[in-house]
Every structure is written in structure tokens, then in C-alpha cells.
Amino acid sequence: LAELPHYAPKAKRVIYLFQNGAPTHADLLDYKPQLKELHGKPVPEEYTKGKRFSTMTGNPQGKLMLAPVEPFAQHGNSGVWVSKFMPHTAGIVDEPCFLKSMHTEAVHHAPAICFFISGAELPGRPSLGAWLSYGLGSETENLPGFVVMTSISKGTSCGQIFYDFYWGSGFLPSKFQGVKFRASGEPVLYLSNPDGLSREVRRTQLDALAQLNDLRLKKFADPEIATRIAQYEMAYRMQSSVPELTDFSDETAATLESYGPLVKEPGSFAYNCLMARRLIERGVRYVQLMHAGWDQHNSLTTELYNQCRDTDQPSAALVKDLKARGMFDATLGIWGGEFGRTPASEGQKGRDHHNLGFTMWLAGGGVKRGLAYGATDEFGSV
């Protein structure tokens, strides 16, 4: 049939490794030799003419070009250029498709993130995970179909706020919104029964509540009442499923080591990456990891090292782990931020927001492997 796609779809679930704050493509994944040649020189006039920059940059005239902090090298059979900042990503370059010609409209974080996650700069529309849960349903009754986990590198001075609308359901029923797992204590608040309340008594309470809510639902036909009933039941089942999910004792030492030294630390990006794999193994449709700290306006030479140390190894380990378990082709992995960063310096040790060009990568889910798709110009813009 003419309306069918050229290729049968493979992706059944998604893991989005969202890097809040905008990773600097010019220092990580988009090699531009001319930046080194122009280092310390004023921004060329032809680069700025007719282009819109963030209010932090204002008029970029007079700002100085900034060379990549660390050297680049080509890796793998594909020959993709990767910075020394990301040695573990360099080890998997033949797996992802690197999107080198990304660009966007927004020049500030929250609108830009909202656009990538929901398709609109203003909050209020369903997020990608909500749409997938709504359209494809869930493969498990014991866990939410859409799970969110957040993290930030310790000691960073450039973290971003994690707004709830980043995983909201918008105008869809609220049962499709993401469930955020906390970074410490119980992953989900109020999941455990209070002291002295047995599981059997809790079951009796929920049955009585369901009967009352069902009467209300029949009277008003409000979908939010149906959501409330479903969420009570989900929480009851999660009392058993979540403790098993967060118990890493069944993971091999080699697997734990592959994700890095922070893998057993709840709230770290490494811990969240391993949790993401365990979640999709158990039927979760969409997992959204959000790691803040990439907004290096004046800290490329210090905090960029911390960001890459905390995220590079777990990201690569997740790709390898999915392949080893036969889950790679049915899982779409997405890595990237909301925009890039300027070729010119902000201050002397940072880069400003740059919506005119940046890099993301996709892996698994039927995506063509080992490909660098698209390109920016010699300054890192589309």
C-alpha cells in the first residue's frame, strides 16, 4: 500500500537522555578546525549579519572566537569526529546516527526544552512521553508507562530547573503524564504503607475507594476520576514492583562497572541510566532522563569536565547494554539538549546560547548506524 512507510517500524520504546542547559557542540561533537585558527580574534562580520542571538550575547560584534577546549579525533569505521572530552562516546560512534544540522527558534532554556519535548515553546501541550503512552499504551500493569528521572552533577553552578510541564500530559488525561522517580528516599512518595497498616487492610481501603469513585465517575463522566482510580491501583502494584526494580543485586559486577563509579548512587546520571534499562525491560514505554549543568557561560574549562565525566560513560554503557541484551533495535535512544553554544567566547572561559546549530544523536530503534547526518558551517551554524 502506498501509504505504508518504506521500512517496517522497529522502535517500541524510547529512552531520552536529555541534557538540560545545552551541551557545547563546538567542544564535544562538531569539529570546527577554523575555530582554532580564529581563536582570540573578533567574530567575523559575515557570521553575525542578519542572525538572531540570545539577549545575553546581544550584539556579538567585538566578541572573540574561542577554540575547542580539548582536541578532536576521528573514531570507529565511520570516522566520526569526537572530542577528547567524550572517550566513551568515541568508543560507540559506529552505533548512533549523529544529527549535525540541528537548529531551533528559542534562545532561552525553558521555551527551548518545552519545544523539544512537546512541540511548543509555551507549556500546556502533551509531552512526547505522554503521546507515546496515549497512542501505544503500556506493556506493563505494574509500573507507569512513562517514567522521568532527573540528575545534576555535584557542585555545578549552572544547573537548570526541572519544570513539571516537561513531562506533563497537557490536554490529554493526566494518567498519561510522566511519573517522576525521586533521587533519594523512596522513588515515589507515599508508596509505602504507614506503620501498622497491612497490605490486606490497604487492599480493603482501595476497594472501598474504587466503589465510591466509580459512583462519581458514572454520575459526571470525568476522565480525571478514572485516572484517580487507575493511579490508586498502580500505586498498590508498585509497592511490590518498585523495590524489585531498584535492587541492583542481580546485576553482574561487569555491568555495574560499565556504567561508572556512581552507578549505585541514587540521583546520579549513571544510576538513572541503569534504571532506564531496567524500566524498559519491565515494559515501561518511555523513560525520560534529564541531566542539568550544561549551561557553561563561564566554566568550560572546569565544569564541562565534570559534566562529561558524569554522563559520557553511562550514556555509552547504556547503548552497549541494550545491544548485549537484544533490546537495541526495539529501543530508540535520544541524546541531546535544547540548543548549542556560540563559537565566540562569553567572558573568557564560556560560550553563550546558540540556536543556530548543534548536534544530537539517535541510536537503536531502526536508526541508521555510524552516520553523521547534516552539517553546520565553519562556525557551527546551519
VOGU-3710 file (C-alpha; in Angstrom, 3 decimals, decimal comma):
1> laelphyapk> 0,000/0,000/0,000  1,296/3,440/-0,907  0,556/4,970/2,484  2,736/2,489/4,385  6,294/3,550/5,338  9,249/2,305/3,309  10,509/0,321/6,272  8,608/-1,567/8,923  8,822/0,352/12,238  11,113/-1,194/14,830
11> akrviylfqn> 11,071/1,135/17,838  8,679/0,071/20,586  10,031/2,205/23,411  12,157/5,317/23,946  14,911/6,411/26,323  15,522/10,168/26,040  18,820/11,279/27,586  18,009/14,992/27,731  20,990/17,215/28,557  19,495/20,347/30,156
21> gapthadlld> 21,427/23,548/29,644  22,684/22,982/26,079  25,904/20,984/25,609  28,555/22,841/23,640  28,646/21,101/20,256  31,784/23,008/19,266  33,688/21,385/22,142  32,155/17,902/22,003  30,751/16,523/18,742  31,058/19,123/15,948
31> ykpqlkelhg> 34,701/19,593/14,987  35,489/23,011/13,529  39,220/23,496/12,772  38,673/27,139/11,845  37,717/27,973/15,420  41,265/27,096/16,408  42,679/29,234/13,610  40,498/32,202/14,606  40,971/31,788/18,374  41,186/35,177/20,104
41> kpvpeeytkg> 40,135/37,118/17,006  36,907/39,147/16,690  33,799/37,415/15,365  33,733/37,770/11,557  31,061/40,217/10,371  29,652/37,760/7,822  28,842/35,351/10,619  26,598/37,798/12,524  24,789/39,604/9,709  21,014/39,054/9,833
51> krfstmtgnp> 21,141/36,476/12,627  19,290/36,436/15,935  21,244/35,849/19,134  20,246/35,482/22,764  19,783/38,575/24,902  22,849/37,541/26,884  25,010/37,927/23,804  23,150/40,944/22,471  25,317/42,300/19,692  28,064/39,699/19,118
61> qgklmlapve> 30,293/42,218/17,363  33,591/42,565/19,210  33,377/39,203/20,944  36,325/36,882/20,417  36,319/33,465/18,788  37,055/30,519/21,069  38,884/27,331/20,060  37,716/23,937/21,324  38,968/23,313/24,851  40,131/19,755/24,093
71> pfaqhgnsgv> 41,358/18,213/20,810  39,162/16,136/18,482  39,969/12,865/16,739  38,189/10,542/14,314  36,939/7,228/15,651  35,475/3,921/14,506  34,860/2,693/10,994  32,609/5,687/10,437  35,371/8,194/11,177  33,092/10,423/13,258
81> wvskfmphta> 34,915/13,278/14,988  34,609/13,258/18,802  36,317/15,412/21,400  38,722/14,055/23,991  36,024/15,094/26,487  33,958/12,037/25,482  36,183/8,929/25,211  33,325/6,511/25,900  31,091/8,047/23,226  34,097/7,776/20,919
91> givdepcflk> 34,013/4,034/21,580  30,450/3,637/20,242  30,487/6,015/17,242  29,544/3,215/14,869  26,204/2,735/16,660  24,416/6,137/16,690  23,380/8,472/13,929  24,819/11,909/14,719  22,497/14,745/13,677  24,914/17,584/12,897
101> smhteavhha> 22,471/20,129/11,453  20,084/20,677/14,345  18,685/24,180/14,835  15,758/25,724/16,670  13,925/29,013/17,249  14,107/29,544/21,014  17,239/31,065/22,544  16,394/30,511/26,221  16,249/27,262/28,144  12,682/26,600/29,284
111> paicffisga> 10,956/27,513/25,988  13,588/25,579/24,014  13,277/22,480/26,212  9,486/22,681/26,117  9,631/22,860/22,313  11,755/19,729/22,016  9,656/17,760/24,457  6,160/18,933/23,485  6,442/20,653/20,106  5,536/24,082/21,512
121> elpgrpslga> 7,560/26,726/23,349  4,681/27,514/25,710  3,656/24,909/28,333  0,312/23,204/28,027  0,698/20,633/25,284  1,288/16,907/25,898  4,914/15,850/26,176  6,396/13,199/23,904  6,163/10,530/26,591  2,503/11,341/27,195
131> wlsyglgset> 1,735/10,993/23,483  3,512/7,632/23,297  1,666/6,353/26,358  -1,632/7,566/24,918  -1,048/6,207/21,424  0,733/2,923/22,107  -0,425/2,081/25,609  1,683/0,374/28,247  3,281/-3,047/28,201  3,094/-3,413/31,966
141> enlpgfvvmt> 0,442/-3,079/34,664  2,978/-2,895/37,487  4,825/0,290/36,524  3,870/3,587/34,855  4,126/3,701/31,081  6,103/6,971/31,287  8,837/7,480/33,904  11,046/10,539/34,492  14,298/10,796/36,448  16,435/13,902/36,937
151> siskgtscgq> 20,057/14,449/37,939  22,712/17,135/38,193  26,477/16,966/38,597  27,615/17,751/42,123  28,981/21,225/42,691  27,760/22,652/39,406  26,955/26,341/39,276  24,964/26,137/36,063  22,039/23,827/36,694  18,566/24,257/35,252
161> ifydfywgsg> 15,142/23,968/36,888  13,189/20,793/36,131  9,680/22,070/35,475  6,817/19,584/35,837  5,424/20,540/32,435  8,480/18,874/30,856  6,645/15,596/31,439  3,067/16,853/31,510  0,070/15,403/29,697  -1,345/18,746/28,537
171> flpskfqgvk> -4,900/18,313/27,301  -4,676/14,510/27,490  -5,993/12,779/30,629  -3,482/13,092/33,457  -2,944/9,323/33,630  -0,635/9,793/30,623  1,700/12,276/32,343  5,143/11,141/33,435  5,735/9,760/36,920  8,858/11,285/38,400
181> frasgepvly> 11,073/8,955/40,415  12,843/10,836/43,185  16,618/10,957/43,588  16,635/9,980/47,258  14,473/8,069/49,711  11,534/6,253/48,218  11,475/6,670/44,424  7,766/7,557/44,601  6,295/9,482/47,524  3,793/7,747/49,805
191> lsnpdglsre> 4,285/4,392/48,112  4,856/2,565/51,388  2,010/1,880/53,801  2,067/3,747/57,113  3,299/1,820/60,132  0,649/-0,569/61,395  -1,263/-0,760/58,126  -1,046/-4,189/56,483  -1,223/-4,807/52,735  -4,539/-6,615/53,253
201> vrrtqldala> -6,109/-3,623/55,017  -4,788/-1,320/52,282  -6,459/-3,555/49,687  -9,781/-3,287/51,509  -9,468/0,508/51,648  -8,711/0,758/47,936  -11,667/-1,456/47,041  -13,992/0,794/49,034  -12,464/3,926/47,484  -12,840/2,458/43,993
211> qlndlrlkkf> -16,535/1,834/44,582  -17,094/5,418/45,705  -15,044/6,856/42,834  -16,871/4,644/40,357  -20,219/6,057/41,505  -18,828/9,560/40,950  -17,446/8,583/37,548  -20,838/7,262/36,382  -22,506/10,473/37,525  -20,093/13,005/35,988
221> adpeiatria> -18,100/11,025/33,352  -14,989/12,969/34,353  -11,858/11,217/32,960  -9,812/12,534/35,881  -11,872/10,341/38,221  -10,944/7,333/36,074  -7,319/8,461/36,314  -7,573/8,608/40,103  -8,938/5,056/40,265  -6,208/3,764/37,929
231> qyemayrmqs> -3,437/5,552/39,829  -4,546/4,125/43,183  -4,341/0,642/41,671  -0,988/1,372/40,038  0,437/2,589/43,349  -0,723/-0,602/45,047  1,039/-2,770/42,451  4,147/-0,583/42,604  4,534/-1,407/46,288  5,858/-4,752/45,038
241> svpeltdfsd> 7,375/-3,839/41,666  9,468/-0,799/42,673  11,576/-2,467/45,423  12,479/-5,224/42,940  13,210/-2,639/40,241  15,663/-0,678/42,392  17,504/-3,748/43,711  20,706/-3,982/41,651  21,897/-7,185/43,329  21,001/-9,194/40,214
251> etaatlesyg> 23,321/-7,101/38,031  26,769/-8,511/37,273  29,876/-6,745/38,500  30,881/-6,133/34,872  27,565/-4,421/34,105  27,774/-2,177/37,157  31,366/-1,274/36,367  30,484/-0,381/32,778  28,137/2,401/33,948  30,850/4,021/36,055
261> plvkepgsfa> 31,643/4,632/39,726  28,394/6,476/40,527  26,056/3,732/39,322  24,978/2,759/42,841  24,343/6,350/43,904  20,620/7,205/43,551  20,158/10,515/41,803  23,276/10,207/39,662  23,058/10,055/35,886  24,792/6,659/35,932
271> ynclmarrli> 22,188/5,243/38,342  19,389/6,661/36,213  20,807/5,147/33,009  20,872/1,675/34,531  17,383/2,251/35,931  16,230/3,227/32,449  17,349/-0,111/31,060  15,683/-1,978/33,928  12,463/0,003/33,412  12,125/-0,779/29,725
281> ergvryvqlm> 12,975/-4,428/30,454  9,866/-4,444/32,624  7,615/-2,939/29,978  7,836/0,836/30,525  7,176/2,569/27,217  9,076/5,846/27,632  11,862/6,863/30,017  12,988/10,492/30,165  16,288/11,196/31,905  17,113/14,872/32,372
291> hagwdqhnsl> 20,611/15,880/33,458  21,274/19,553/34,217  24,523/21,515/34,382  25,489/22,160/30,750  24,904/25,927/30,831  28,587/26,873/30,860  28,609/30,606/30,262  31,943/30,969/32,041  33,037/27,494/33,120  34,018/25,420/30,084
301> ttelynqcrd> 37,499/24,828/31,458  36,182/23,471/34,753  32,579/22,294/34,832  32,485/20,839/31,322  34,940/18,219/32,555  32,563/17,325/35,389  29,573/17,060/33,058  31,350/14,749/30,651  32,795/12,681/33,482  29,310/12,078/34,885
311> tdqpsaalvk> 27,426/11,493/31,607  29,762/10,158/28,913  30,412/6,687/30,337  26,814/5,911/31,415  25,410/7,032/28,042  27,782/4,769/26,134  27,263/1,910/28,598  23,503/2,079/28,084  23,915/1,676/24,319  26,231/-1,311/24,800
321> dlkargmfda> 23,958/-2,845/27,434  20,888/-2,626/25,219  22,806/-4,295/22,395  24,096/-7,070/24,628  20,557/-7,860/25,821  18,974/-7,827/22,375  16,930/-4,695/23,153  18,764/-2,198/20,951  16,743/-2,499/17,747  13,401/-2,067/19,522
331> tlgiwggefg> 14,557/0,839/21,716  15,153/4,346/20,385  17,806/6,215/22,339  17,999/10,011/22,030  20,865/12,173/23,360  20,919/15,956/23,175  19,992/19,319/24,609  17,746/22,224/23,699  20,282/24,184/21,588  24,035/24,576/21,194
341> rtpasegqkg> 26,609/27,166/22,193  28,273/30,015/20,321  31,622/29,804/18,514  32,623/33,030/20,254  33,512/33,285/23,922  31,360/34,735/26,658  33,826/36,203/29,072  36,990/34,201/28,568  36,009/30,667/29,539  32,472/30,104/28,320
351> rdhhnlgftm> 30,024/30,140/25,434  26,543/31,665/25,164  23,258/30,133/23,935  23,247/29,227/20,239  20,049/28,195/18,492  21,577/28,303/15,004  23,300/24,923/15,121  24,038/21,970/17,400  24,403/18,187/17,494  22,256/15,359/18,831
361> wlagggvkrg> 22,427/11,605/18,335  19,921/8,814/17,887  20,697/5,141/18,455  18,742/1,908/18,046  15,120/1,735/17,018  15,987/1,104/13,353  18,102/4,277/13,025  20,960/4,009/10,509  24,190/3,350/12,394  27,558/5,074/12,169
371> laygatdefg> 26,238/8,044/10,222  26,914/11,763/10,598  23,838/13,367/9,041  23,839/17,010/8,003  26,471/19,624/8,751  26,973/23,130/10,095  29,205/25,767/8,547  32,791/26,520/9,615  31,471/28,383/12,676  28,996/25,724/13,847
381> sv> 25,772/27,215/12,454  23,266/25,869/9,953
//
